[in-house]
């Protein structure tokens, strides 16, 4: 592209800059009017596992053969530390009668405690007589909002009978009745509430952080607003498109994906804006014509921005290969938002810069030396000295002592990476909640007064073909089982039998999940000994623990597929852009090393600093996709500068100037991107806190170690081999006595 040629004039010319702005305004307004916003089409109870998964098949069979127990359970925990009184027990019984006769929204059934004699009720109490659990079943198809409405109806009926609301009483109140909703229903309601409340606070915090950092770094109010405007327009365009796609049933979006998409849009989007803005500012110091300057800035930065954007979009689209629903749902919102954002960076941002001109940088306006002399003359001041280009001390170090720099960075990053082997994982959503969330408080009471396994029992279902088995005895003999219910006969197939099984440990824990294959093996052995054939097709295990085990298996399968494909995709894009096998190889290796270092440092902070026993199982894959894709952004921007300069100067000088030229913008971009992800750490949801910490430290490692030190040092050490197998011109060889790459 030549200076001032088609593309630049098309988006940032004298009249076209206003047309570009108007087009974005029209698109944003029209889409917002005709299509719903994405947060109006959230589905927070979407199925994460495919119908082929064992737990899903077991749930379908349980619904068919045991319809009485097919509902989604809410466990209502009633507790009085001084002991439940006769009046309180009678009021609880009266509540179950009221619910039986006048169900709340989406209620399917309630255990009729009012029909039980006093002695049977006392048998339901904890040993100290302080606690009782009242199961209330809701329709499995109900979403979190409907479940919340049902629980609110429960509270209204409770207040009418008790004359007060025990659901509002503090959990540690002595001598008073307290109530909490836990179990799958309580967890679903609390999860939805935490994520929905996070949306607004996250958006506000992210916008404020980006504004503050931009003001601190660039000290220009106009410049601080330009990226916010661009990101705002990108969000206003992205949101209705995603809302339309969700409306058509093409995609499913949830609160978690929208929250992270917002962070990604502001963080990565601001980076793309800064890449263009920094190039524009550099040129304004040498070019008196602001129109020519913006055309040159577009020419100089559009390739790197487009390449960076395509790299991130491609990496995020790979999530479509995921089998696990939560991963799969991220692909389209994230990739579409980045795609629209880098289009805005290449069109709207240049238009805004062309409109504001040098005023974009007020009060620190970049001017040529001649302009500064003329300005000083008009003010009657002495002419200023020519502006000196500061040589980057980092650029000098990486070119004079590359072996030392490489050794230090490898030791630092490698040392941190070793901690990644110590990471422990959990799939327990409940442990991700704050301790004062009702469902977690209720679970704690159940664990203290009864067995934790009551919170989420599993159902072992077998088809013995009418033969007698000793399965109940075998299940009771397992040391991790606290209770095995009486056998239930299938409603449609009398040969099918089910046993409700309670663990004597947290049913959401990794330990409980790892017992699912043991339970299956025990059931298959009992059937085999009874003479049943094809036993592997005659056993099903239903329940939350079985579902989490399948989630773990699906997640491991996705990681084995997605990680190599992401690396392969980015490798291919880098090869096409750089046309160098060697450079592509070491850029990929450095970013992968950076990822494992981020995981190790994140574990140090989360485990040793914050005291968490494990991190959520989905986080490593999330972090990998983000860090590898976003990490290559900075490498691409810096390496493209070195590649361009290499055509007119010796390689080591190109490295020094390239590192110096891109250093400040990449540092500021990295701080902003890390800051936006760090905002996630302020939320009350541990899965987002942990993801935010690991991603933020990964971005910081890329920004302050990998990009300025490791990559330039490797490039300096390899010399001309960094460009292999590129072709070199003879003119450059004579000029430098070293081959130069023709791009």
Number of C-alpha atoms within 10 A of each C-alpha: 12 10 18 19 13 12 17 27 20 17 25 29 24 14 13 16 24 17 17 21 19 13 13 19 14 11 14 20 14 13 19 18 11 10 16 19 21 24 18 13 19 20 16 20 15 15 13 18 19 15 13 8 14 19 24 22 16 22 22 15 19 24 16 15 22 19 12 13 13 20 20 21 26 27 26 22 23 25 29 21 17 14 17 20 13 10 10 16 19 15 16 20 20 19 22 26 18 18 21 17 9 11 18 21 18 20 25 19 22 19 16 18 21 19 13 12 9 13 8 11 16 14 11 14 20 17 11 11 18 18 26 26 24 21 21 24 21 25 17 17 13 18 18 21 15 17 25 21 15 20 24 14 15 21 18 14 19 23 14 11 15 16 9 14 17 19 19 12 14 13 21 11 11 12 13 16 25 22 25 26 29 29 24 18 26 26 22 22 23 22 22 21 15 18 22 19 13 20 18 12 14 21 17 10 16 23 18 14 17 23 19 15 17 25 16 13 17 16 16 18 17 18 22 22 16 22 27 20 16 25 29 18 21 27 21 20 23 25 25 25 21 25 25 19 20 20 18 10 9 10 17 26 25 21 23 22 20 21 21 21 20 21 24 20 25 28 24 26 28 28 27 29 25 22 23 25 25 18 21 28 20 15 22 24 18 15 20 16 13 18 22 20 25 30 26 23 24 29 20 21 21 20 16 24 24 17 20 26 26 20 24 26 21 18 26 26 19 21 30 16 14 20 18 24 19 22 21 21 21 25 22 23 27 23 22 19 25 27 22 19 29 30 18 24 30 23 23 31 29 29 28 22 24 26 19 16 20 20 16 23 20 16 13 12 14 22 21 17 18 15 15 18 17 15 16 14 13 9 8 9 11 10 14 14 9 11 11 6 9 9 13 16 11 17 24 18 16 27 23 16 13 21 15 13 21 20 12 15 17 18 11 13 22 16 15 21 20 15 18 20 11 13 18 15 17 20 22 19 17 24 19 21 20 16 13 11 19 22 28 23 20 26 26 16 20 24 17 11 18 18 19 22 25 23 26 20 21 25 23 26 26 24 20 23 17 12 11 13 18 13 20 19 11 15 21 16 12 14 9 16 18 18 19 21 13 12 15 15 16 20 16 10 13 14 14 22 23 25 22 19 24 24 24 18 17 21 25 24 19 19 13 20 22 15 17 20 13 12 22 20 15 17 26 24 19 23 26 16 12 16 15 19 14 11 19 14 10 18 24 25 29 23 20 20 28 29 24 25 23 22 23 21 13 19 21 15 14 19 18 11 16 21 18 10 16 23 17 14 15 22 18 15 17 23 15 13 16 18 19 18 19 18 23 21 14 16 23 21 14 22 25 18 19 29 30 25 25 30 30 26 24 27 27 18 17 20 16 11 10 10 10 16 13 19 25 19 18 21 18 22 19 17 23 26 22 20 26 28 25 27 29 25 25 28 25 23 23 25 25 20 21 25 20 16 17 23 18 15 17 19 23 22 18 23 27 23 22 25 27 21 22 22 21 14 22 26 19 20 27 27 22 28 27 24 24 30 26 23 21 27 20 17 20 18 20 21 22 25 20 26 24 27 27 31 29 28 25 30 30 22 22 30 24 16 19 26 28 24 23 25 25 29 28 21 25 24 19 14 16 17 16 19 22 16 14 18 14 18 13 12 12 19 14 11 13 13 11 18 24 26 21 13 13
